[in-house]
């Protein structure tokens, strides 16, 4: 598998973030995968996402 450079990773990460923040996309995947609805992220996952955001801004 070919390596993806840092700039491309950043673009992909931003796109995925936009997708998951879209209510339409979230509903589509939830319905498609028959996923249960969680209103809040567990603390550990929220912390990891915050760390990713901080690292991305550097």
trRosetta pair geometry for C-beta under 8 A, 3 or more apart (Angstrom, degrees):
i j d omega theta_ij theta_ji phi_ij phi_ji
4 8 4.7 -116 -178 91 96 124
4 9 5.4 122 117 -61 114 83
4 12 7.3 2 165 -7 153 144
5 8 5.2 90 59 13 73 103
5 9 7.1 -133 102 -8 36 91
6 9 5.6 -54 -147 34 33 114
6 10 6.4 36 155 -22 65 103
7 10 5.8 -53 -153 32 31 113
7 11 6.7 30 151 -17 64 104
8 11 5.6 -52 -149 36 36 112
8 12 6.3 36 153 -19 67 105
9 12 5.7 -56 -148 38 31 111
9 13 6.2 33 153 -21 66 107
10 13 5.7 -53 -146 36 30 112
10 14 6.4 30 155 -18 64 105
10 56 6.8 137 -130 -147 91 95
11 14 5.9 -55 -149 36 30 110
11 15 6.4 30 153 -19 63 107
12 15 5.7 -56 -150 36 31 112
12 16 6.3 29 155 -17 66 106
13 16 5.9 -55 -147 38 30 109
13 17 6.3 33 154 -20 64 106
13 52 7.7 -153 -160 169 133 117
13 56 6.5 -147 118 -110 148 133
14 17 5.6 -53 -148 35 31 113
14 18 6.5 32 153 -19 64 103
15 18 5.8 -54 -151 34 32 110
15 19 6.4 33 151 -20 65 105
16 19 5.5 -52 -148 35 34 114
16 20 6.3 22 159 -11 68 106
17 20 6.2 -61 -144 41 28 100
17 21 6.3 20 159 -14 64 112
18 21 6.0 -65 -147 41 28 106
18 22 6.6 35 154 -31 63 104
19 22 5.9 -57 -158 21 31 113
19 25 4.8 -131 -175 154 73 167
20 25 6.8 -101 -89 101 27 124
20 26 6.4 75 -159 -78 53 93
22 25 4.1 67 81 12 111 108
22 26 6.6 178 88 -11 56 83
23 26 5.7 -54 -144 38 32 112
23 27 6.2 31 158 -18 66 107
24 27 6.0 -58 -150 38 26 108
24 28 6.3 30 152 -23 63 108
25 28 5.5 -52 -147 33 33 116
25 29 6.4 25 159 -11 67 105
26 29 6.2 -60 -149 41 28 103
26 30 6.0 29 155 -21 65 112
27 30 5.6 -55 -140 39 30 113
27 31 6.1 24 162 -14 66 109
28 31 6.2 -64 -150 41 23 104
28 32 5.9 20 157 -19 63 114
29 32 5.5 -55 -136 40 30 112
29 33 5.8 3 171 5 68 114
29 35 7.0 7 129 10 80 135
30 33 6.7 -71 -139 51 18 90
30 34 7.9 59 164 -111 51 7
30 35 4.7 -97 -137 56 63 103
30 37 6.7 36 -152 -83 141 79
31 34 7.3 20 -169 -75 29 46
38 41 7.1 85 124 -88 125 40
40 46 7.9 -19 171 -60 85 131
41 45 4.6 -119 178 89 111 113
41 46 4.4 141 94 -61 122 88
41 49 7.2 -17 159 6 172 138
42 45 4.9 82 61 13 83 104
42 46 6.9 -155 90 -8 38 91
43 46 5.7 -58 -145 39 30 113
43 47 6.2 34 156 -22 66 106
44 47 5.7 -53 -150 34 30 114
44 48 6.5 28 153 -18 64 105
45 48 5.6 -52 -147 36 34 111
45 49 6.4 34 155 -18 66 105
46 49 5.9 -55 -149 37 30 110
46 50 6.4 32 152 -19 64 106
47 50 5.7 -56 -151 36 30 112
47 51 6.4 32 151 -20 65 105
48 51 5.6 -51 -149 34 33 114
48 52 6.5 36 151 -20 65 102
49 52 5.6 -50 -148 34 35 113
49 53 6.5 36 152 -19 65 103
50 53 5.6 -52 -149 36 33 113
50 54 6.4 34 152 -19 65 104
51 54 5.7 -53 -148 36 32 111
51 55 6.3 30 155 -17 65 107
52 55 5.8 -56 -145 39 30 110
52 56 6.1 33 154 -24 64 109
53 56 5.6 -55 -146 35 29 114
53 57 6.5 28 156 -20 63 107
54 57 5.9 -59 -152 33 30 110
54 58 7.0 37 151 -30 63 101
55 58 5.8 -48 -158 18 36 116
